[in-house]
Amino acid sequence: MTILVTGGAGYIGSHTVRLLRSLDRDVVVMDSLVRGNVASLLGAPFEQADICDSEAVTDICRRHKVDTVVHFAAYKSAGESMTNPGVYWHNNVFGTTQLVEGMLAANVKKIVFSSSAAVYGNPVSLPITEDSPITPENVYAETKAVMERVISWYGVTHGLRWVSLRYFNAAGASDDGVLGEDWSITTNLMPLVMKAALGASGPIQVLGNDYPTPDGTGVRDYIHVEDLATAHVAALDHLDRDGANITLNLGTGHGCSVLEVLRAVEAVSGKAVPHEIVSRRAGDPAIVYADASLAERTLGWKATRGLTDIVSSAYTWHRSQFA
Ligand SMILES: NC(=O)c1ccc[n+]([C@@H]2O[C@H](COP(=O)([O-])OP(=O)(O)OC[C@H]3O[C@@H](n4cnc5c(N)ncnc54)[C@H](O)[C@@H]3O)[C@@H](O)[C@H]2O)c1
């Protein structure tokens, strides 16, 4: 039986596809390439299609004998979602509904879903557990909260079995430098810091240095993309052994400030990272880090890599792209 990976030509999806193939799992990627890169498939079986097309989903599921879906495909920029919310509701929420309808028509009833720590908004307590209040601060985060509920309701109405994984801040590149996060199609911190460090952009903007944190800059839980890939394999195994539907945090349990990230990049690269302090962005919380103990108890999964691994893998990959 085959695993269908939506959004498998994107950043986290491509690392997960590569890991699954290395474990001899049968995989087919479905990606519209709207924000993906065909080169990052590394030759994986591929169908170019949109998740909003439920008939295409059904057809792909039938032709490839799909058993389970890993659903990465979405738009992910919080800022863009506030200026152009309609495309987020359509692509993320309507798209997920169509994907599940298409799966069910082909009798595919298992899904691992990419959710986000963004659903917690400004956390009321730390570390953040899965029981923390869901208070999205932007349209993107709200679409993730709604997508989780769409999927769980299909569990009620159609017996869909699911694992929703709330990632904290995905970062880093593959340990061997083959895959990484393309800085031309992301607004995430790590690629932008790399771009500034390698002289491919002007100074990076640090959004606020007056937060109630040790150095005043925002603190986030950076999780290595290879650790995320491993968690998806564990989630698939959980569904295969008839594990319960569940929502899990995927983080390290440890927060790093923006300035700590900059210092780590400077230590690895030997170059100063040009940066400037600008005002806070509305809605950004001061500190976010996960309690990921439920994932450890449920999946036997734990993050194994820290900030230095993230920065050195990302630097190796970005330098190879820029050279
Ligand atoms: N990167 C992070 O830090 C992070 C954190 C939390 C959650 N997530 C979620 O994880 C998932 C993957 O994130 P990523 O960083 O790999 O993103 P990405 O943008 O690199 O990859 C998304 C992929 O989905 C594809 N896609 C988008 N809409 C599609 C559609 N309608 N039909 C088919 N393909 C479509 C894009 O072409 C792209 O290849 C997303 O759902 C994102 O919201 C990411």
Ligand as a Chemical Component Dictionary entry (heavy atoms), coordinates in Angstrom:
data_LIG
# 
_chem_comp.id                   LIG 
_chem_comp.type                 NON-POLYMER 
_chem_comp.pdbx_formal_charge   0 
_chem_comp.three_letter_code    LIG 
# 
loop_
_chem_comp_atom.comp_id 
_chem_comp_atom.atom_id 
_chem_comp_atom.alt_atom_id 
_chem_comp_atom.type_symbol 
_chem_comp_atom.charge 
_chem_comp_atom.model_Cartn_x 
_chem_comp_atom.model_Cartn_y 
_chem_comp_atom.model_Cartn_z 
_chem_comp_atom.pdbx_ordinal 
LIG N1  N1  N 0  7.561  25.523 8.034  1  
LIG C1  C1  C 0  7.084  25.658 9.267  2  
LIG O1  O1  O 0  7.761  26.179 10.170 3  
LIG C2  C2  C 0  5.710  25.135 9.619  4  
LIG C3  C3  C 0  5.271  25.253 10.953 5  
LIG C4  C4  C 0  4.006  24.766 11.266 6  
LIG C5  C5  C 0  3.210  24.179 10.304 7  
LIG N2  N2  N 1  3.652  24.095 9.025  8  
LIG C6  C6  C 0  2.789  23.466 8.018  9  
LIG O2  O2  O 0  3.485  22.382 7.447  10 
LIG C7  C7  C 0  3.090  22.212 6.078  11 
LIG C8  C8  C 0  4.320  22.161 5.192  12 
LIG O3  O3  O 0  5.065  23.351 5.415  13 
LIG P1  P1  P 0  6.326  23.682 4.518  14 
LIG O4  O4  O 0  7.166  24.588 5.336  15 
LIG O5  O5  O -1 6.908  22.437 3.970  16 
LIG O6  O6  O 0  5.611  24.519 3.367  17 
LIG P2  P2  P 0  5.983  24.670 1.806  18 
LIG O7  O7  O 0  5.310  25.910 1.353  19 
LIG O8  O8  O 0  7.456  24.522 1.609  20 
LIG O9  O9  O 0  5.292  23.401 1.142  21 
LIG C9  C9  C 0  3.922  23.354 0.863  22 
LIG C10 C10 C 0  3.751  22.578 -0.428 23 
LIG O10 O10 O 0  2.348  22.445 -0.667 24 
LIG C11 C11 C 0  2.117  22.705 -2.045 25 
LIG N3  N3  N 0  0.725  23.170 -2.164 26 
LIG C12 C12 C 0  0.185  24.279 -1.628 27 
LIG N4  N4  N 0  -1.121 24.351 -1.939 28 
LIG C13 C13 C 0  -1.404 23.244 -2.676 29 
LIG C14 C14 C 0  -2.577 22.745 -3.278 30 
LIG N5  N5  N 0  -3.750 23.409 -3.207 31 
LIG N6  N6  N 0  -2.537 21.566 -3.931 32 
LIG C15 C15 C 0  -1.358 20.886 -4.032 33 
LIG N7  N7  N 0  -0.208 21.323 -3.502 34 
LIG C16 C16 C 0  -0.235 22.499 -2.828 35 
LIG C17 C17 C 0  3.142  23.737 -2.452 36 
LIG O11 O11 O 0  3.392  23.741 -3.841 37 
LIG C18 C18 C 0  4.358  23.281 -1.639 38 
LIG O12 O12 O 0  5.140  22.356 -2.368 39 
LIG C19 C19 C 0  2.141  23.364 5.780  40 
LIG O13 O13 O 0  0.828  22.882 5.912  41 
LIG C20 C20 C 0  2.456  24.370 6.863  42 
LIG O14 O14 O 0  1.333  25.176 7.164  43 
LIG C21 C21 C 0  4.891  24.554 8.655  44 
# 
loop_
_chem_comp_bond.comp_id 
_chem_comp_bond.atom_id_1 
_chem_comp_bond.atom_id_2 
_chem_comp_bond.value_order 
_chem_comp_bond.pdbx_ordinal 
LIG N1  C1  SING 1  
LIG C1  O1  DOUB 2  
LIG C1  C2  SING 3  
LIG C2  C3  SING 4  
LIG C2  C21 DOUB 5  
LIG C3  C4  DOUB 6  
LIG C4  C5  SING 7  
LIG C5  N2  DOUB 8  
LIG N2  C6  SING 9  
LIG N2  C21 SING 10 
LIG C6  O2  SING 11 
LIG C6  C20 SING 12 
LIG O2  C7  SING 13 
LIG C7  C8  SING 14 
LIG C7  C19 SING 15 
LIG C8  O3  SING 16 
LIG O3  P1  SING 17 
LIG P1  O4  DOUB 18 
LIG P1  O5  SING 19 
LIG P1  O6  SING 20 
LIG O6  P2  SING 21 
LIG P2  O7  DOUB 22 
LIG P2  O8  SING 23 
LIG P2  O9  SING 24 
LIG O9  C9  SING 25 
LIG C9  C10 SING 26 
LIG C10 O10 SING 27 
LIG C10 C18 SING 28 
LIG O10 C11 SING 29 
LIG C11 N3  SING 30 
LIG C11 C17 SING 31 
LIG N3  C12 SING 32 
LIG N3  C16 SING 33 
LIG C12 N4  DOUB 34 
LIG N4  C13 SING 35 
LIG C13 C14 SING 36 
LIG C13 C16 DOUB 37 
LIG C14 N5  SING 38 
LIG C14 N6  DOUB 39 
LIG N6  C15 SING 40 
LIG C15 N7  DOUB 41 
LIG N7  C16 SING 42 
LIG C17 O11 SING 43 
LIG C17 C18 SING 44 
LIG C18 O12 SING 45 
LIG C19 O13 SING 46 
LIG C19 C20 SING 47 
LIG C20 O14 SING 48 
# 
